[in-house]
Amino acid sequence: MANLPTRLLELLRCPVTGSALTQEGAGLVSSEPGPGGAPLRYVLDEGIPVLLPAHLSADTLRT
């Protein structure tokens, strides 16, 4: 998995905490803990950040 461009990472923010995101492996991690006390994780789907809360799955989004 290629790294996201630095400029893009500078712009992205966690939609829950508003904190900066860092890339760890094939995903993004919030720099501040979420409501549960742990950093929030987001997936990269073919290099595109998916900044949806974990409780929303692909099944929930289908119409």
C-alpha positions as CSV (number, residue, x, y, z in Angstrom):
1,M,0.0,0.0,0.0
2,A,1.4,3.4,-1.0
3,N,1.4,6.2,1.4
4,L,-1.0,9.1,1.0
5,P,0.6,12.4,0.0
6,T,1.7,14.5,2.9
7,R,-0.4,17.4,1.7
8,L,-3.5,15.3,1.8
9,L,-2.8,14.0,5.3
10,E,-2.3,17.6,6.5
11,L,-5.9,18.4,5.3
12,L,-7.7,15.3,6.6
13,R,-9.3,15.3,10.0
14,C,-11.1,12.7,12.0
15,P,-14.9,13.3,11.6
16,V,-15.5,12.4,15.2
17,T,-12.7,14.1,17.2
18,G,-11.6,16.7,14.7
19,S,-8.0,15.6,15.3
20,A,-5.3,15.0,12.7
21,L,-5.0,11.6,11.0
22,T,-1.8,9.6,10.5
23,Q,-1.3,6.7,8.2
24,E,-0.5,3.4,9.8
25,G,-0.2,0.6,7.3
26,A,-3.3,0.3,5.2
27,G,-5.4,2.7,7.3
28,L,-5.7,6.0,9.1
29,V,-5.6,6.6,12.8
30,S,-6.9,9.6,14.8
31,S,-4.3,11.4,16.9
32,E,-6.8,11.9,19.7
33,P,-8.8,9.2,21.4
34,G,-12.5,8.7,20.4
35,P,-15.4,8.4,22.8
36,G,-14.3,4.9,23.8
37,G,-10.9,6.1,24.9
38,A,-8.9,4.6,22.0
39,P,-7.8,6.2,18.7
40,L,-10.3,5.8,15.9
41,R,-9.3,3.8,12.8
42,Y,-10.4,4.3,9.2
43,V,-9.8,2.2,6.2
44,L,-8.3,3.1,2.9
45,D,-10.2,1.6,0.0
46,E,-8.0,1.5,-3.1
47,G,-6.1,4.5,-1.7
48,I,-9.3,6.5,-0.9
49,P,-9.9,7.4,2.8
50,V,-13.3,6.1,4.0
51,L,-14.1,8.4,6.9
52,L,-17.2,6.8,8.1
53,P,-17.9,5.7,11.7
54,A,-17.1,2.0,12.3
55,H,-20.8,1.2,13.0
56,L,-21.7,2.0,9.4
57,S,-21.0,-1.0,7.3
58,A,-21.3,-1.5,3.5
59,D,-24.7,-3.1,4.2
60,T,-26.0,0.0,5.9
61,L,-25.1,2.2,3.0
62,R,-26.8,0.1,0.3
63,T,-30.1,1.4,-1.0
